[in-house]
Amino acid sequence: MFKAKLIDDPRYYSTTRKLILLGLVGGILSGIWFISIETPLGWMVLLPAFGFAAWRIWINRKAADMVRNRKIEISPEMITVKSSQGKIMESISMDSVSQITLKDTYRLPDETVQDLVQSLKGKSIENFVILHAHNRDLRFDFALDSHFMIGQLKKVVSEWQKAGKEITWIA
């Protein structure tokens, strides 16, 4: 069974982009401070570095709030959305799903330098599943936290393929 935190707000991706940018600027300022600690320049850089660190902490909390409220559990037979307390908010039987749209690859966010560069350009890694059921499209964006869960999702998708579900792959 696949389990992940649902992304509640589409601004999550732009917020994580800000985190990367703030981390980069804060790291550069901290590096300048360590290099020039014995000069007046070093002490003038310290205050902005702390400011960027505090701002990064605030934005990190904001991003965490965007994935804290709901969880998704996907099995070959059912997709369940639960609250953070474990209460079932929505259940979708896979029998009622006419088509499933999946990404061709699921990846952890910002795992490589190339991923970080793409995120800075505004092209964040998005992990989602789109279900076509009851004449409507349901998109579930989720935050992956381990390669194990990616493997679990692959197992569920394999079961869907064996069951003959119509799956569309997108890049």
trRosetta pair geometry for C-beta under 8 A, 3 or more apart (Angstrom, degrees):
i j d omega theta_ij theta_ji phi_ij phi_ji
1 73 6.0 3 171 -171 116 96
1 74 7.0 161 -165 77 68 46
1 75 4.9 -30 -113 -86 93 89
1 152 6.5 -10 89 -176 26 125
1 156 7.4 67 -127 -74 34 119
2 72 7.8 -9 113 113 93 92
2 73 7.0 153 84 -158 57 45
2 74 4.2 -11 61 57 110 99
2 75 7.6 -173 25 -69 73 41
2 149 6.1 93 -147 -167 78 80
2 152 4.4 157 -89 119 70 107
2 153 4.4 71 -107 -79 144 68
2 155 7.9 172 -52 56 96 91
2 156 5.3 -75 -13 -11 117 143
3 71 6.5 5 -169 174 90 115
3 72 7.2 170 -146 88 46 54
3 73 5.2 -8 -100 -104 81 76
3 74 7.8 -168 -70 21 38 68
3 149 6.7 -98 60 -125 60 115
3 152 7.5 -14 12 107 65 157
4 71 7.0 171 90 -157 33 74
4 72 5.6 -10 61 56 80 95
4 127 7.8 -100 179 112 166 130
4 142 3.9 77 112 169 133 133
4 143 6.2 176 177 64 104 50
4 144 6.0 -44 -123 -91 131 51
4 145 7.2 163 -130 4 82 90
4 149 6.1 112 -73 175 96 146
5 67 4.3 72 133 170 127 101
5 68 7.3 -7 -160 -84 132 25
5 70 7.4 121 -164 87 62 52
5 71 5.7 -51 -106 -105 50 73
5 72 7.8 108 -162 15 6 79
5 142 6.4 144 77 -158 42 82
5 143 4.9 -16 70 48 99 105
5 145 7.6 59 10 -29 105 119
6 67 6.9 179 84 -143 36 69
6 69 7.6 -62 71 75 99 78
6 70 4.2 -24 46 93 125 103
6 71 6.3 -170 -6 -108 88 15
6 72 5.1 97 -63 -28 100 102
6 81 6.7 18 -40 -137 152 102
6 140 6.2 -74 -123 -164 107 90
6 141 6.9 95 -164 77 68 58
6 142 5.4 -54 -103 -99 47 79
6 143 7.9 136 -149 7 3 81
7 10 7.6 89 132 -89 115 35
7 12 4.7 -105 -160 17 118 163
7 66 6.1 13 -157 142 73 98
7 67 5.5 -32 -100 -92 58 89
7 141 4.1 -48 47 106 118 107
7 142 6.3 -163 -9 -99 85 21
7 143 5.9 112 -63 -39 93 90
8 12 7.7 116 52 -51 56 124
8 66 5.4 -149 51 -169 90 58
8 67 6.8 -169 2 -85 86 33
8 68 7.9 -49 -3 42 130 57
8 69 5.2 43 -62 41 146 122
8 70 6.3 122 -77 20 100 106
9 12 5.4 130 79 -40 79 87
9 66 4.4 -87 36 -137 108 109
10 13 7.1 -31 175 14 57 102
10 141 7.7 109 -102 17 65 159
11 14 5.3 -56 -162 45 65 108
11 15 5.7 70 139 -28 83 104
11 66 7.1 -131 75 -112 81 147
12 15 5.6 -59 -147 37 29 114
12 16 6.4 26 157 -17 66 104
12 63 6.3 99 -146 -144 74 78
12 66 4.4 -179 -90 129 100 147
12 67 6.8 84 -127 -49 140 95
12 141 7.6 170 49 122 139 137
12 143 7.8 -113 168 -69 147 112
13 16 6.0 -52 -147 35 30 107
13 17 6.6 37 149 -23 61 103
13 124 4.1 -169 -158 47 104 150
13 126 6.7 -27 -89 -83 136 95
14 17 5.3 -48 -152 31 37 119
14 18 6.7 43 149 -22 64 98
14 122 7.8 5 -104 -131 79 82
15 18 5.6 -47 -155 30 36 113
15 19 6.8 42 146 -22 63 100
15 59 6.2 -175 -169 -176 89 96
15 62 5.9 -134 -152 108 138 108
15 63 4.5 176 126 -86 125 92
15 66 6.7 145 42 -4 154 152
16 19 5.2 -44 -152 28 41 119
16 20 6.8 44 150 -20 66 98
16 63 5.7 103 -71 -131 72 142
16 109 6.7 -30 168 163 157 149
16 110 7.5 -149 162 -25 120 132
16 119 6.8 -75 116 -163 99 130
16 124 6.3 97 75 -125 120 143
17 20 5.9 -52 -156 32 35 110
17 21 6.5 32 149 -16 66 108
17 119 5.4 -165 -105 165 78 87
17 120 6.6 141 -155 -104 91 34
17 122 6.6 23 -117 -99 157 51
17 124 6.3 -107 -61 -63 98 117
18 21 5.6 -58 -147 41 34 112
18 22 6.0 32 156 -17 69 108
18 59 5.3 -117 107 -165 121 153
19 22 5.9 -56 -143 40 27 108
19 23 6.2 30 156 -20 63 108
19 56 6.3 95 -138 -150 68 85
19 59 5.6 -166 -78 113 79 120
19 60 6.0 94 -116 -81 123 76
19 63 6.4 -30 -44 -26 136 153
20 23 5.7 -57 -149 36 28 113
20 24 6.4 30 153 -21 63 106
20 110 6.6 -159 -88 -115 125 145
20 116 5.9 173 -151 -153 135 88
20 119 5.5 105 -3 109 164 127
20 120 6.0 -118 110 -73 132 84
21 24 5.7 -54 -151 33 31 112
21 25 6.5 23 156 -11 65 106
21 120 6.5 124 -74 -122 87 91
22 25 5.9 -55 -143 41 33 106
22 26 5.8 32 158 -17 67 112
22 52 5.6 176 -166 -173 87 92
22 55 5.9 -140 -139 100 140 104
22 56 4.2 177 125 -86 133 95
22 59 6.5 140 6 37 156 146
23 26 5.7 -55 -138 43 27 110
23 27 6.0 31 159 -22 63 108
23 56 6.2 104 -67 -129 67 142
24 27 5.8 -56 -147 35 25 111
24 28 6.5 24 155 -18 61 105
24 120 7.9 32 -20 -98 153 131
25 28 5.8 -54 -150 35 32 111
25 29 6.4 28 154 -15 66 107
25 52 5.5 -139 103 -139 104 150
26 29 5.8 -56 -146 40 31 109
26 30 6.2 31 156 -18 66 108
26 49 6.0 103 -151 -153 70 68
26 52 3.9 -168 -83 116 92 125
26 53 5.5 118 -144 -67 138 67
26 56 6.1 -51 -27 -29 153 142
27 30 5.7 -54 -144 38 30 111
27 31 6.3 34 154 -22 64 105
28 31 5.6 -54 -150 34 30 113
28 32 6.6 31 152 -18 64 102
29 32 5.7 -51 -149 34 34 111
29 33 6.4 35 152 -21 64 104
29 45 5.4 -174 -166 178 84 101
29 48 5.7 -125 -143 100 150 100
29 49 3.9 -170 121 -87 120 90
29 52 6.3 132 30 22 146 144
30 33 5.5 -52 -149 35 34 114
30 34 6.4 31 155 -17 66 104
30 49 5.1 122 -69 -150 67 135
31 34 5.9 -55 -147 37 31 107
31 35 6.3 29 156 -18 65 108
32 35 5.8 -59 -147 38 30 110
32 36 6.1 -17 169 21 67 111
32 41 7.5 -88 162 140 107 105
32 42 7.4 -168 136 -112 73 61
32 45 4.9 -125 101 -160 115 167
33 36 6.8 -81 -138 58 21 78
33 37 6.3 57 161 -83 64 76
33 42 5.2 99 -148 -159 55 77
33 45 4.7 -152 -73 95 85 116
33 46 5.3 102 -124 -79 135 71
33 49 5.8 -56 -26 -23 141 158
34 37 6.1 -6 -144 -45 28 110
34 42 8.0 154 -19 -140 9 113
35 42 7.6 -158 76 -98 55 105
36 39 4.6 -52 -179 41 96 114
36 41 4.9 -26 139 84 148 106
36 42 3.9 -162 109 -65 77 94
36 45 7.3 88 67 14 115 137
37 42 4.4 169 -104 -174 22 157
38 42 6.6 65 22 13 26 152
39 42 5.1 113 59 -6 71 99
39 43 8.0 -148 97 3 47 83
40 43 6.0 -60 -157 39 42 105
40 44 6.4 41 149 -21 72 108
41 44 5.6 -59 -148 37 34 111
41 45 6.4 32 156 -21 68 107
42 45 6.0 -60 -151 34 28 109
42 46 6.9 43 150 -39 61 99
43 46 5.5 -33 -152 6 40 122
44 47 7.2 -50 -170 23 36 103
45 48 6.2 -63 -161 45 47 104
45 49 6.0 49 147 -27 76 111
46 49 5.6 -61 -150 35 31 115
46 50 6.5 28 156 -17 67 104
47 50 5.9 -54 -149 36 32 109
47 51 6.4 36 151 -22 64 106
48 51 5.2 -53 -147 36 37 118
48 52 6.3 37 156 -19 69 101
49 52 5.9 -52 -149 36 30 108
49 53 6.4 32 150 -20 63 106
50 53 5.5 -53 -147 36 34 114
50 54 6.3 34 154 -19 67 104
51 54 5.9 -54 -148 36 30 108
51 55 6.3 28 154 -17 64 108
52 55 5.6 -54 -145 39 32 113
52 56 6.2 37 154 -24 65 105
53 56 5.7 -53 -148 34 30 113
53 57 6.6 33 152 -20 63 102
54 57 5.7 -51 -151 32 33 112
54 58 6.6 34 151 -19 64 105
55 58 5.6 -54 -151 35 34 113
55 59 6.3 27 154 -14 67 106
56 59 5.9 -56 -144 41 31 106
56 60 6.1 37 154 -25 65 107
57 60 5.6 -52 -145 34 29 115
57 61 6.6 31 154 -19 62 102
58 61 5.9 -55 -155 33 30 110
58 62 6.6 32 147 -20 63 106
59 62 5.2 -50 -149 35 38 118
59 63 6.4 40 151 -20 68 102
60 63 5.7 -51 -148 36 32 111
60 64 6.4 34 151 -20 64 105
61 64 5.6 -52 -147 36 33 113
61 65 6.5 38 152 -24 64 102
62 65 5.8 -52 -155 29 30 114
62 66 7.1 32 148 -23 60 103
63 66 5.7 -54 -159 26 37 115
63 67 7.4 6 155 3 65 104
64 67 6.5 -76 -156 47 36 92
64 68 6.0 52 150 -51 71 113
65 68 5.4 -49 -136 13 34 126
65 69 7.9 39 178 -33 59 95
67 143 4.8 1 -134 -2 150 141
68 84 6.1 7 156 -88 68 142
69 83 7.0 -52 170 -149 67 69
69 84 5.7 -91 -149 -32 27 111
70 81 5.7 -2 -176 -176 122 97
70 82 6.7 150 -159 79 69 42
70 83 6.2 -52 -104 -113 67 38
70 84 6.9 -84 -70 -47 25 70
70 89 6.7 -58 -126 22 114 151
71 81 7.4 158 80 -157 44 52
71 82 4.9 -19 62 63 94 95
71 83 7.8 12 18 100 84 9
71 84 7.0 113 -20 -97 99 48
72 79 6.8 -12 -168 -172 100 92
72 80 7.2 152 -157 82 51 50
72 81 5.6 -23 -101 -102 73 69
72 82 7.7 174 -86 20 24 76
72 140 5.6 96 -95 179 158 139
72 142 5.6 -94 34 -88 129 133
73 78 8.0 14 104 106 93 92
73 79 7.3 165 85 -155 53 46
73 80 4.6 -8 58 60 101 100
73 82 6.7 34 -5 -6 108 115
74 78 8.0 -165 -145 98 40 49
74 79 5.1 -3 -109 -111 76 83
74 80 7.9 -165 -73 26 37 65
74 129 7.2 100 -92 -2 151 169
74 153 6.9 45 73 -116 134 77
74 156 5.4 73 124 -175 104 170
75 78 5.3 18 54 51 103 75
75 79 7.7 -165 31 -75 60 43
75 156 6.5 -143 -151 -119 23 116
76 94 6.8 -68 155 2 46 165
76 156 5.6 -161 -69 -147 66 72
76 159 3.7 -68 -103 119 130 142
76 160 6.3 -161 -138 -57 80 66
76 163 6.9 139 -179 -23 111 139
77 93 7.0 -32 163 -150 73 72
77 94 5.5 -136 -161 20 27 117
77 95 8.0 5 -159 -28 73 87
78 91 6.1 -18 -169 -167 114 96
78 92 6.9 147 -160 76 62 49
78 93 5.9 -34 -104 -110 79 50
78 94 6.4 -109 -67 -16 30 89
79 91 7.3 155 83 -157 51 48
79 92 4.5 -9 59 58 100 102
79 94 7.1 105 -15 -66 87 81
79 129 7.8 -153 -119 101 146 144
79 131 6.9 -138 22 -55 159 152
79 140 7.6 -154 178 -18 137 160
80 88 5.9 -61 -165 -131 110 100
80 90 7.3 166 -154 89 46 55
80 91 5.1 -8 -106 -107 79 79
80 92 7.8 -163 -72 24 39 66
81 88 7.5 99 76 -161 52 59
81 89 4.8 -60 105 66 96 104
81 90 4.3 18 42 51 114 96
81 91 7.7 -145 24 -67 68 40
81 140 7.6 -148 -85 -116 113 127
82 86 5.6 -14 176 -147 131 32
82 87 6.4 148 -160 70 78 35
82 88 5.7 -46 -101 -98 79 45
82 89 6.2 156 -120 4 21 90
83 86 6.8 -38 69 29 76 20
83 87 4.5 8 28 52 118 91
83 89 5.6 111 -46 -48 80 113
88 91 6.0 2 -179 -47 125 103
92 96 6.6 -116 -171 65 78 117
92 97 6.8 72 153 -58 113 106
92 131 6.4 90 142 126 158 168
92 133 6.2 140 -161 52 122 170
92 138 7.1 -160 -78 61 161 164
93 96 5.0 86 72 3 90 100
93 97 7.7 -155 102 -13 52 87
94 97 5.2 -47 -152 23 50 120
94 160 7.2 -128 -161 -110 141 97
94 163 7.8 56 131 101 134 159
94 165 7.1 -60 177 -92 112 137
96 133 4.9 65 125 -156 91 117
96 134 6.4 7 166 -44 117 88
97 100 6.2 39 156 -63 132 89
97 131 5.1 -74 -126 -162 118 105
97 132 6.7 99 -164 65 73 55
97 133 4.6 -55 -100 -76 59 109
97 165 7.1 13 99 -143 111 119
98 132 5.1 -66 64 104 91 100
98 133 6.5 160 5 -95 77 50
98 166 6.8 -8 152 43 58 124
99 131 7.8 151 85 -162 53 44
99 132 4.0 12 56 41 91 129
99 165 7.9 140 -127 172 33 84
99 166 4.6 -48 -111 93 77 112
99 167 7.6 161 -165 -90 67 25
99 168 6.3 27 175 -8 113 108
100 129 6.8 -27 -166 -171 98 97
100 130 7.2 144 -165 80 48 58
100 131 6.0 -16 -110 -107 72 63
100 132 7.3 -135 -67 17 31 83
100 160 6.4 -25 26 176 158 153
100 165 5.8 27 6 149 121 125
100 166 7.0 152 21 87 71 58
100 167 5.0 -23 72 -109 99 72
100 168 7.2 -180 90 25 47 70
101 129 7.4 146 77 -169 61 47
101 130 3.8 -7 57 61 110 110
101 131 7.9 -141 24 -62 76 23
101 132 7.3 78 -16 -27 97 100
101 167 7.7 148 -95 -163 26 57
101 168 4.7 -24 -108 70 75 103
101 169 7.9 169 -158 -84 60 17
101 170 6.3 20 -178 -6 102 115
102 129 6.1 -8 -100 -119 75 75
102 130 7.8 -150 -61 31 37 75
102 157 6.5 57 -101 -116 170 130
102 167 6.0 -10 11 -168 115 105
102 168 7.3 154 24 79 65 50
102 169 5.9 -29 74 -107 84 63
102 170 7.5 170 87 25 35 75
103 106 5.8 119 75 -71 121 70
103 126 7.6 170 -75 94 143 76
103 127 6.7 -97 16 -129 148 53
103 128 6.8 99 -31 51 111 66
103 169 7.4 41 165 -158 15 71
103 170 6.2 -55 -110 73 49 76
103 171 7.4 35 -154 -178 76 14
104 169 4.8 71 -82 177 83 113
104 170 6.8 -137 -24 83 87 26
104 171 5.7 -15 14 -100 123 49
106 127 5.2 67 -143 -128 94 111
106 144 6.4 131 164 -61 107 154
106 150 5.1 -176 95 -131 114 100
106 153 6.2 12 29 80 164 150
107 111 6.3 -119 169 13 103 131
107 115 7.3 -145 129 -101 137 136
107 125 5.4 -88 75 -157 104 147
107 127 7.4 -155 47 -73 49 111
107 144 7.4 173 109 58 24 149
107 150 7.6 33 -96 -104 26 144
108 111 4.5 87 80 -60 101 122
108 125 7.8 63 109 97 23 157
108 144 5.4 -119 -100 100 60 113
108 145 7.5 72 -124 -133 104 15
108 146 7.6 32 -87 -95 122 9
108 147 7.1 -62 -36 -65 120 70
108 150 7.7 -89 -46 -43 79 130
109 115 6.9 165 -176 166 44 133
109 119 7.5 79 -174 -83 95 136
109 124 6.9 2 -138 -174 112 96
109 125 4.9 -168 -109 58 69 117
109 127 8.0 -109 -54 -11 90 111
109 143 7.4 -45 -8 -146 128 80
109 144 7.2 148 -15 54 80 89
110 115 4.9 -177 -114 119 32 116
110 116 5.2 68 -145 -79 92 72
110 119 5.7 -17 -83 -21 100 153
110 125 7.3 -147 -31 15 53 119
111 115 5.6 66 40 18 60 158
112 115 4.7 106 54 2 72 101
112 116 7.3 -132 101 -3 44 85
113 116 5.5 -51 -153 34 38 114
113 117 6.5 38 150 -19 67 103
114 117 5.7 -51 -148 36 34 112
114 118 6.4 34 152 -18 65 105
115 118 5.7 -55 -147 38 31 111
115 119 6.3 35 152 -21 65 105
115 125 6.1 -17 -149 -34 110 123
116 119 5.6 -53 -148 35 31 113
116 120 6.5 32 153 -20 64 104
117 120 5.7 -53 -150 34 32 112
117 121 6.6 28 151 -16 64 106
118 121 5.6 -58 -151 39 34 110
118 123 4.5 -73 178 80 90 103
118 124 7.3 148 120 -90 91 25
118 125 7.5 76 97 -47 129 77
119 122 7.7 69 -179 -57 31 11
119 123 7.0 -102 -81 70 28 53
119 124 4.8 52 -120 -99 81 72
119 125 7.4 -46 -75 -3 98 76
126 141 6.4 -58 -166 -133 94 111
127 141 6.9 110 78 -159 56 64
127 142 5.7 -65 102 68 104 73
127 143 7.3 127 53 -106 120 20
127 144 5.3 54 18 -22 173 109
128 139 5.7 4 -180 -173 131 92
128 140 6.1 160 -155 83 76 48
128 141 4.5 -36 -92 -96 105 60
128 142 6.9 143 -99 12 49 72
129 139 7.5 166 84 -150 43 50
129 140 5.1 -6 56 56 87 102
129 142 7.7 11 5 2 93 115
130 137 5.8 -7 -174 -171 106 103
130 138 6.9 157 -156 79 54 47
130 139 4.8 -17 -102 -99 84 76
130 140 7.7 -178 -81 20 38 66
131 137 7.2 153 78 -156 46 51
131 138 4.6 -12 58 58 97 102
131 140 7.6 30 -3 -4 102 106
132 136 7.7 -179 -149 89 52 30
132 137 5.7 -23 -98 -100 69 71
132 138 8.0 -170 -75 21 24 74
133 136 6.9 -28 75 61 56 73
133 138 6.5 -19 36 6 102 118
144 149 5.8 -173 -147 86 86 125
144 150 6.2 42 -154 -63 141 90
145 149 6.6 63 52 11 68 144
146 149 5.0 101 65 3 85 96
146 150 7.4 -141 105 -2 53 84
147 150 5.3 -48 -154 33 45 117
147 151 6.5 49 147 -20 68 101
148 151 5.6 -55 -157 35 34 114
148 152 6.5 36 146 -21 66 103
149 152 5.2 -45 -146 33 40 116
149 153 6.5 44 152 -21 65 99
150 153 5.7 -51 -152 34 33 112
150 154 6.6 37 148 -21 63 104
151 154 5.5 -51 -150 33 34 115
151 155 6.6 38 151 -21 64 101
152 155 5.7 -51 -154 31 34 113
152 156 6.7 33 150 -17 65 102
153 156 5.7 -53 -151 35 36 111
153 157 6.3 36 151 -18 67 105
154 157 5.6 -53 -146 38 32 112
154 158 6.3 39 152 -24 64 104
155 158 5.6 -51 -150 32 31 115
155 159 6.7 33 151 -18 63 102
156 159 5.7 -54 -155 34 34 112
156 160 6.6 37 147 -20 66 102
157 160 5.4 -50 -150 34 37 115
157 161 6.5 38 151 -20 66 102
157 167 7.1 85 -159 -123 95 155
158 161 5.7 -52 -150 34 32 112
158 162 6.5 34 151 -19 64 104
159 162 5.6 -52 -148 36 34 113
159 163 6.4 29 153 -16 65 108
160 163 5.7 -61 -149 41 31 109
160 165 4.1 -48 179 35 91 138
160 167 6.4 101 120 -63 123 124
161 164 7.7 54 178 -65 31 21
161 165 6.8 -76 -77 47 30 87
161 167 6.5 -49 -85 2 82 141
